Amino acid sequence: MSSIAGIAIIARLTLREAVRRRLLWVLVGLTALIVVLTWWAFGRIAEASPITGPVQVLGISQVTVMLAFMFSFILAMTAVFAGSPAIGSDIESGLLLAVLARPIRRSEVLLGRWLGLAVVLVGYALVAGYLELGAVVAATGYVPAEPLVGPIYLAGESLILLTLAIVISTRVASVAGGAIAVVAYGLAWMAGVMGGVGEAFDNNILRSVGVMARLILPSDVLWRGSAGALSPTDNVLTAGGVNANLYRFSPFSGTSPSLPWLAWCVVWIVGALVLGIVLFRNREV
Amino acid sequence: MSGFAIETRELRKEFGRTVALADLTMTVPRGEVFGFLGPNGAGKTTAVKLLLGLTRPSAGQGRVLGAPLGDVATRRRVGYLPELFRYQGWMTAREVLALHCELARLPRSSWPKEIAEALELVGLADRADGRSDTYSKGMQQRLGIGVALLGQPELVVLDEPTSALDPVGRQDVRRIIGALRDRGTTVFLNSHMLTEVERVCDRVAIVDRGRVVAELSMAELTQERGVRLRVIAPDGAALEVAARYGPTRVDGEWLAIDGIADADVPALVRELVASGAAIHAVVPTRQSLEDRFMALLGADGSAGAAAESEAEVDGGSDVGADAAASGSSGSAEVRP
């Protein structure tokens, strides 16, 4: 049984490490830079093509979703590179030997590492996500369908990748583990695109590929949710002469995940953490 | 309460097909400074990890402070310095110690005193607020020893505690171990620095290929005495005289007589001089741990074992020098 106190000790240690080793400050600096650039670039776009009708809205929304895609990529990479050295590197360097000889369980170490990094990532995703969205709204006046939900899905996506990276780190050295997680993320995204094509063209094989990939690694479920939330409403799409159903299957749009898919994301994270604990318990230090 | 700090019975650890520890059966009484010796690859560090619950045995049983191996609560009463020590480089020594106070679940009110005492004991008080990744290896090892002593543990496991230390640091460690013994703390010292072990331990176990091949009391070991003489004799007369006092060996100009009582040495010298021998030096000796170690590990007929143990002894850079020093301690030169 893990104790909350043990998890909290390691989570606090992880947070302090993120602050002291400048991870947090790098993220804050990058966010400030991206927000300013977003505000400036979207201002120039709005100047060149002011929003006067659905077509301009569609154009701005596409750039907004691309911005979100870039941000989701940064978040995914941050999650992978923060998570992949979490356990394996500390075992290899000998850092964990002194810690594990204390009255603390391996499950507490793993969950504490996950919690500490999750706080950093979710905090970063929400603060930076809302600031960037605020810059888009301020510069262009474009308000997506569900502006408040978009960054939450992105934060969820980063949690899934963080979990994946930490589970891998219980068995694989950090660089190799990080590479595996990045490739898995890319494949899941690609399979999601194929699934969208399958939906659009009613192709069962491609549809199944999308579903299988989302079951194995549900990061794309949340990315598509975020892209959908940042797209225009169906009314705007229809007014612009776009088939809203087809549009939402394109790689740079999506729909809010259904409740079962959201539940699967939670179950996946919990299940992956349990697997990580089992792997870590059986790992020689 | 069990009288033993550590009890193991047929403890075995395999990594795949490799047998790291074959059959470890031993007991360490509470309050004793216990040396755990053996050549590289003998299974010493594996044994330590098993005792601390850092790895699970493939077979066998063990108890530490009366609790089964791996018991999490017992770790509150155990301090550990790993062989491969490394602490959070971004933390200061004071912060590392505070972290381990927290990990050991010591009451927060006791932390300042515990930390100050640990820093003082290991001589890091004036560098306590420097980042630990700026420390030399020796300073990091001192920090590791400080970490192991937090919370006055009942059992302290030190895995090669002097490997990175200079002679002053080693003396400090001997002093710390002595203080722990006075406090009644059991110390399990895993080392290949034979003279360090010889100086601080009450008892030693020698392991080879995952088995305890001998357990020795240091008190018994040091009772085994002898004498070495540098003697130039005209014929075999000196050998005849010496042989009457004990088993005799000739090593160049040196004559070694084992098991001779200290009180008989003057009579031996007188008889040798009377027989016409020229005596240039008389050196009382005792059997060192190194002698016994080499005899045990080299005696199984395996050249590999002997070579390995020799490499191990050489590995401790001070061993040769210290052994020579201990061999000549109390020597008196007699000039004819």
Interface residues (C-beta under 8 A of the other chain):
Chain A: A5 I9 L13 E17 R20 R21 S93 G94 L95 L97 A98 V99 L100 A101 R102 P103 I104 R105 E284 V285
Chain B: F15 K49 L52 G53 L54 T55 V72 A73 R75 R76 V78 Y80 L81 P82 L84 F85 R86 Y87 Q88 W90 M91 L99 H100 E102 L103 A104 R105 G144 V147
